[in-house]
């Protein structure tokens, strides 16, 4: 592996792409620390420091948003919203393109149609930025996180909101531009790399939190002892290995091409495979399920607080029960979250993969599944296989999603630490890391040299882009 790493820097083209990607991510991290004007940063830091120790729905909402957007609302910077508006807009248009006929036709036009959809996605991103930015600034005002001189003056308050929204919109637009530059001149998917960089940047804080509360003496009252550290390390390695396995796992269906005779020559007849991913939906089912669960959690928590002020005893008990039941980590919350993950896994697979269209494409290309007639019988078989593999993939996603919550609630480990034992963040890091390594691998093998994944090259030294 070390030799393969050194080979990366011997190829001018690959070296320039890698250095460009690192430079763009460095620019993102520098802008990550540029604060919004008018926000009391000391109060904001104290507010989120207490939020990290609480399990309220509003606190978990901000932590969850920061996990997979590349931004951080807790620092209230110009990159506070991250790329979340862009991801939301892209998901919306992706779903519309599979259900709305005009967008479906536009997508089938090829690069021109996809470029038009991409342009509309950017416009929708700006609109979502304005809505989310205004909502976040209003929330900070309600929590007293801006300077009193601004909140007490209506003119200054609106000036703060307008400037803050413009700064957040500009920050997200700049991150979107950075991602596109990485796509064009760098390595990997730019937006995914920005999100991954934001997730990995929180790992040193989690490690420092564990080290600060670690002691070899069991009577010292420290939260982490040697056994706790061993458990965390083993759990992290095991969950990461499982995430890698399920990310690359495939159900391969054998495909046979029909033979064609033209003159005296026979074409076709080769055997191939139709790969069906076990986890076809990726992280999208978890994102949809957890996002949907946040809103009733916030609403019922607020209802429970209002119920405590009532004089009716049965109403107090009911609202308190609902508030506790839908708090992250409790039994009803976890069960409903698992059910939603299964639902969105099947929904996302249905949207992305159409067995009937796949069977028609196989028939049009002169291919068939051995033992099955082309057409409806093949479509029925593909649908059955897809339902089974989706069930297994959704079960794994459910386990990955609930591990951080169970560990944080049952073992008393802070969410900052337990979030690296599973959940959306871990799946994003694993999938992006695998894609990044495979891209480097492809560039190395293209120049006849061994790569990271054990590939063997036929050349004894790397050829430059001119020599290749």
C-alpha positions in Angstrom: 0.0 0.0 0.0 2.9 2.4 0.8 4.3 1.8 -2.6 1.0 2.5 -4.2 0.7 5.7 -2.2 4.1 6.8 -3.5 3.1 5.9 -7.0 0.3 8.4 -6.8 2.7 11.3 -6.6 4.8 10.0 -9.5 2.0 10.5 -12.0 1.8 14.2 -12.8 -1.9 14.1 -13.8 -3.0 12.1 -10.7 -0.8 14.1 -8.4 -2.3 17.4 -9.6 -5.8 16.1 -9.2 -5.2 14.9 -5.7 -3.4 18.1 -4.6 -6.3 20.2 -6.2 -8.8 18.2 -4.2 -6.9 18.7 -1.0 -6.6 22.5 -1.7 -10.3 22.8 -2.2 -11.1 21.0 1.0 -8.6 23.2 2.8 -10.4 26.3 1.5 -13.7 24.8 2.8 -12.2 24.3 6.2 -10.8 27.9 6.3 -14.2 29.3 5.4 -15.8 27.0 8.0 -14.5 29.4 10.7 -15.8 32.7 9.3 -18.6 33.7 11.7 -21.8 35.6 11.0 -22.0 39.1 12.2 -24.3 40.0 15.1 -24.2 36.6 16.8 -22.9 36.4 20.4 -20.4 33.6 19.9 -19.8 33.1 23.6 -23.5 32.5 24.3 -23.7 30.3 21.2 -20.8 28.1 22.4 -22.3 27.8 25.9 -25.7 26.9 24.4 -24.4 24.1 22.2 -22.0 22.9 25.0 -25.1 22.3 27.1 -26.9 20.9 24.1 -24.3 18.2 23.7 -25.1 16.9 27.2 -28.8 16.9 26.7 -31.1 14.7 24.6 -33.8 17.2 23.7 -35.2 17.0 20.2 -34.1 20.5 19.2 -30.6 19.8 20.3 -30.5 16.5 18.4 -31.9 18.3 15.4 -28.9 20.7 15.1 -26.4 17.9 15.8 -28.0 15.7 13.2 -28.0 18.4 10.6 -24.3 19.2 11.3 -23.5 15.5 10.8 -24.3 15.1 7.1 -24.3 18.6 5.6 -20.7 19.7 5.9 -21.8 22.8 7.9 -22.2 23.5 11.6 -25.0 25.5 13.0 -23.3 25.4 16.4 -20.7 27.8 15.3 -23.0 30.0 13.2 -20.5 30.5 10.3 -21.2 31.4 6.7 -21.0 27.7 5.9 -23.5 26.9 8.7 -26.1 25.4 6.3 -23.4 23.4 4.5 -24.6 21.7 1.3 -27.9 20.5 2.9 -30.0 22.8 0.7 -28.3 21.5 -2.5 -28.7 17.9 -1.4 -32.4 18.5 -0.6 -33.0 20.1 -4.0 -31.2 17.3 -5.8 -33.3 14.7 -4.0 -36.5 16.5 -4.8 -35.7 16.7 -8.5 -34.5 13.1 -8.5 -37.8 12.0 -7.1 -39.8 14.2 -9.5 -37.8 12.9 -12.5 -39.0 9.4 -11.7 -42.7 10.3 -11.1 -43.4 13.4 -13.2 -43.6 12.8 -17.0 -42.2 16.2 -18.2 -39.0 15.8 -16.1 -38.8 12.2 -17.1 -38.8 13.1 -20.8 -36.3 15.9 -20.1 -33.9 13.4 -18.4 -34.1 11.0 -21.4 -32.9 13.8 -23.7 -29.3 13.1 -22.5 -26.7 15.6 -21.4 -28.8 18.6 -22.5 -31.8 17.6 -20.4 -29.7 16.7 -17.4 -27.9 20.0 -17.7 -31.3 21.8 -17.6 -32.4 19.8 -14.5 -29.1 20.7 -12.9 -29.7 24.4 -13.5 -33.2 24.1 -11.9 -31.6 22.3 -9.0 -29.3 25.3 -8.4 -32.2 27.7 -8.4 -34.1 25.5 -6.0 -31.0 25.4 -3.8 -31.1 29.2 -3.5 -34.8 29.2 -2.5 -34.2 26.5 0.2 -31.2 28.4 1.5 -33.3 31.5 2.0 -36.0 29.6 3.9 -33.6 27.6 6.1 -31.4 30.5 6.8 -34.3 32.7 7.8 -35.6 30.0 10.1 -32.2 29.4 11.7 -31.7 33.2 12.4 -35.2 33.4 13.9 -34.4 30.5 16.1 -31.2 32.1 17.3 -33.1 35.3 18.1 -35.7 33.3 20.2 -32.9 31.7 22.2 -31.2 35.0 22.9 -28.0 34.1 20.9 -27.7 37.5 19.2 -26.6 40.7 20.8 -29.3 42.5 22.8 -28.7 45.8 21.0 -29.7 44.1 17.7 -32.7 42.1 19.0 -34.2 45.2 20.8 -34.0 47.3 17.6 -36.4 46.4 14.9 -34.4 48.1 12.1 -31.1 46.4 13.2 -32.9 43.1 13.6 -34.1 43.1 10.0 -30.7 44.3 8.8 -29.2 41.3 10.8 -31.6 38.9 9.2 -31.0 40.1 5.7 -27.2 40.1 6.0 -27.3 36.7 7.7 -29.5 35.2 5.0 -27.3 36.6 2.3 -24.2 35.3 4.0 -25.6 31.8 4.4 -26.8 31.7 0.8 -23.4 32.9 -0.4 -21.7 30.2 1.8 -23.8 27.4 0.4 -23.5 28.6 -3.1 -19.7 28.8 -2.7 -19.6 25.2 -1.3 -21.7 24.1 -4.3 -19.2 25.7 -6.6 -16.3 24.1 -4.7 -18.0 20.7 -5.2 -18.4 21.2 -8.9 -14.7 22.3 -9.2 -13.6 19.0 -7.5 -15.9 17.1 -9.8 -14.2 18.7 -12.8 -10.6 19.0 -11.9 -10.1 16.8 -8.8 -10.8 13.3 -7.6 -14.1 12.0 -6.3 -17.6 13.5 -5.9 -17.1 17.1 -4.6 -20.2 17.4 -2.5 -19.7 14.0 -0.9 -16.1 14.9 -0.1 -17.1 18.1 1.6 -19.6 16.3 3.8 -17.0 13.6 4.6 -14.5 16.3 5.6 -17.0 17.9 7.9 -17.7 14.5 9.6 -14.0 13.6 10.0 -13.2 17.0 11.4 -15.3 16.1 14.4 -13.4 13.0 15.2 -10.5 14.8 17.1 -13.0 16.5 19.4 -14.6 13.1 20.1 -11.2 11.5 20.8 -10.3 14.4 23.1 -13.6 14.0 25.0 -12.8 10.4 25.6 -9.2 11.1 26.7 -10.2 13.9 29.0 -12.5 11.5 30.9 -10.2 8.5 30.9 -8.5 7.0 33.9 -6.8 3.7 34.7 -8.0 3.9 38.3 -11.6 2.4 38.5 -12.2 4.4 41.8 -11.5 7.8 40.3 -15.0 8.2 39.0 -13.9 8.6 35.4 -16.4 7.7 32.7 -14.0 5.7 30.6 -11.7 2.9 31.8 -9.5 0.4 29.9 -12.5 -1.9 29.2 -14.5 1.0 27.9 -11.8 2.0 25.5 -11.4 -1.5 24.2 -15.1 -1.8 23.7 -15.3 1.5 21.7 -12.3 0.6 19.5 -13.6 -2.9 18.8 -17.1 -1.6 18.1 -15.8 1.0 15.8 -13.7 -1.5 13.8 -16.6 -4.1 13.7 -19.2 -1.6 12.5 -16.9 0.0 10.0 -16.0 -3.5 8.6 -19.7 -4.4 8.4 -20.5 -1.1 6.6 -17.8 -1.7 4.0 -19.1 -5.3 3.4 -22.7 -4.2 3.0 -21.8 -1.2 0.8 -19.9 -3.3 -1.8 -22.1 -6.5 -1.4 -24.0 -7.5 -4.6 -26.4 -10.2 -5.7 -25.2 -11.3 -9.1 -27.8 -12.6 -11.5 -26.3 -14.6 -14.4 -27.1 -13.2 -17.8 -26.7 -15.1 -21.1 -26.4 -13.3 -24.4 -28.2 -14.9 -27.4 -26.0 -16.1 -30.3 -26.4 -14.3 -33.7 -25.2 -15.7 -36.9 -24.1 -13.3 -39.6 -22.7 -15.0 -42.7 -20.2 -17.5 -41.5 -19.5 -15.8 -38.2 -21.3 -16.3 -34.8 -21.6 -13.4 -32.5 -22.7 -13.2 -28.9 -23.2 -16.1 -26.5 -21.1 -14.6 -23.7 -22.0 -15.0 -20.1 -22.3 -11.9 -17.8 -23.8 -10.9 -14.5 -26.5 -8.3 -13.6 -25.3 -6.9 -10.2 -28.0 -5.9 -7.7 -26.7 -4.0 -4.8 -27.8 -5.3 -1.4 -27.9 -1.7 -0.1 -29.4 -0.1 -3.2 -30.7 3.0 -1.3 -27.4 3.9 0.3 -27.9 6.4 3.1 -31.1 7.9 1.8 -33.5 5.7 3.8 -31.8 6.6 7.0 -31.8 10.3 6.1 -35.5 10.3 5.2 -36.5 8.3 8.4 -34.4 10.3 10.8 -35.5 13.6 9.3 -39.1 12.6 9.5 -38.8 11.4 13.1 -37.3 14.7 14.2 -40.4 16.8 13.6 -42.8 14.8 15.8 -40.1 14.5 18.4 -39.7 18.3 18.5 -43.5 18.8 18.5 -44.3 16.3 21.3 -41.5 17.6 23.4 -42.9 21.1 23.2 -46.4 19.7 23.9 -45.1 18.0 27.0 -43.6 21.3 28.3 -47.0 23.0 27.7 -48.8 20.1 29.4 -46.9 20.5 32.6 -48.4 23.9 33.0 -51.9 22.6 32.8 -54.0 21.8 35.9 -55.6 18.7 34.4 -53.8 15.7 35.7 -54.6 13.2 33.0 -53.5 15.7 30.3 -50.2 16.1 32.1 -49.6 12.4 32.2 -50.6 11.9 28.6 -48.3 14.7 27.3 -45.5 13.5 29.5 -45.8 10.0 28.2 -45.9 11.1 24.6 -42.9 13.4 25.1 -40.8 10.6 26.7 -41.9 7.9 24.2 -40.8 10.0 21.2 -37.5 11.1 22.7 -34.5 9.8 20.8 -33.4 6.4 22.2 -36.7 5.3 23.8 -38.4 2.1 22.7 -41.3 3.5 20.6 -39.0 6.0 18.9 -36.6 3.2 17.9 -39.3 0.9 16.6 -41.0 3.6 14.5 -37.6 4.6 13.1 -36.8 1.0 12.1 -40.2 0.7 10.3 -39.6 4.0 8.5 -36.2 2.8 7.3 -37.7 -0.4 5.9 -40.5 1.7 4.2 -38.1 4.2 2.6 -35.7 1.4 1.6 -38.4 -0.2 -0.5 -39.7 3.2 -1.7 -36.2 4.3 -2.8 -35.5 1.0 -4.5 -38.9 1.2 -6.3 -38.1 4.7 -7.5 -34.6 3.9 -8.7 -35.0 0.4 -10.2 -37.8 -0.7 -12.5 -37.8 -4.5 -13.1 -40.1 -4.2 -16.1 -37.8 -1.7 -17.8 -34.8 -3.8 -17.0 -36.4 -6.9 -18.5 -37.2 -5.0 -21.7 -33.6 -3.7 -21.9 -32.3 -7.2 -21.6 -34.6 -8.4 -24.3 -33.7 -5.5 -26.6 -30.0 -6.3 -26.2 -30.6 -10.0 -27.0 -29.9 -11.1 -23.4 -31.8 -13.3 -21.0 -31.7 -15.0 -17.6 -31.1 -18.8 -18.1 -34.3 -20.7 -17.4 -36.6 -17.7 -17.7 -38.5 -16.4 -20.7 -37.8 -12.7 -21.6 -40.5 -10.3 -20.7 -43.0 -10.5 -17.8 -41.5 -13.7 -16.3 -38.0 -12.1 -16.1 -39.5 -8.9 -14.6 -41.3 -11.0 -12.0 -38.1 -12.8 -11.1 -36.1 -9.5 -10.8 -38.8 -8.0 -8.6 -38.7 -11.0 -6.3 -35.0 -11.0 -6.0 -35.0 -7.2 -5.4 -37.5 -7.5 -2.6 -35.4 -10.1 -0.8 -32.1 -8.2 -1.1 -33.8 -5.0 -0.1 -35.1 -6.6 3.1 -31.6 -7.6 4.0 -30.1 -4.2 3.2 -32.9 -2.4 5.1 -32.2 -4.6 8.1 -28.5 -3.7 8.1 -29.4 0.0 7.7 -31.7 -0.2 10.7 -29.0 -1.8 12.8 -26.5 0.9 11.7 -29.0 3.7 12.5 -29.9 2.6 16.0 -26.4 1.7 17.2 -25.4 5.3 18.1 -28.7 5.9 19.8 -28.6 2.7 21.8 -25.0 3.2 22.8 -25.6 6.9 23.8 -28.7 6.1 25.8 -27.8 2.7 27.3 -24.1 3.3 28.1 -24.3 7.0 28.8 -21.7 7.8 26.1 -22.0 11.3 24.6 -23.6 11.6 21.2 -20.4 13.2 19.8 -18.6 9.9 20.5 -21.4 7.4 19.7 -22.1 9.0 16.3 -18.9 7.4 15.0 -20.1 3.9 15.9 -22.8 4.0 13.2 -25.5 6.1 11.7 -25.5 8.3 8.6 -22.1 9.7 9.2 -20.3 6.4 9.2 -22.1 5.2 6.0 -21.2 8.4 4.2 -17.5 8.2 5.2 -17.3 4.5 4.2 -19.0 5.0 0.8 -17.1 8.1 -0.1 -13.8 6.6 1.1 -14.4 3.5 -1.1 -15.3 5.6 -4.1 -12.2 7.8 -3.6 -9.8 4.8 -3.3 -11.4 3.1 -6.3 -10.9 6.2 -8.5 -7.2 6.3 -7.5 -7.0 2.6 -8.1 -8.4 3.0 -11.6 -5.9 5.7 -12.4 -3.0 3.5 -11.2 -4.2 0.4 -13.1 -4.7 2.4 -16.2 -1.0 3.1 -16.2 -0.2 -0.6 -15.7 0.8 -0.4 -12.1 -0.4 -2.0 -8.9 -3.0 -0.2 -6.9 -4.3 0.0 -3.3 -6.7 -3.0 -3.6 -4.1 -5.6 -4.5 -4.1 -5.2 -8.3 -1.0 -6.2 -10.1 0.5 -4.1 -12.8 2.4 -5.2 -15.8 4.9 -2.3 -15.9 8.0 -1.9 -13.7 7.7 1.8 -13.5 4.9 4.3 -13.9 4.5 6.0 -17.2 3.6 9.7 -17.2 0.6 11.0 -19.0 2.8 11.8 -22.0 4.2 8.3 -22.1 0.9 6.7 -21.7 
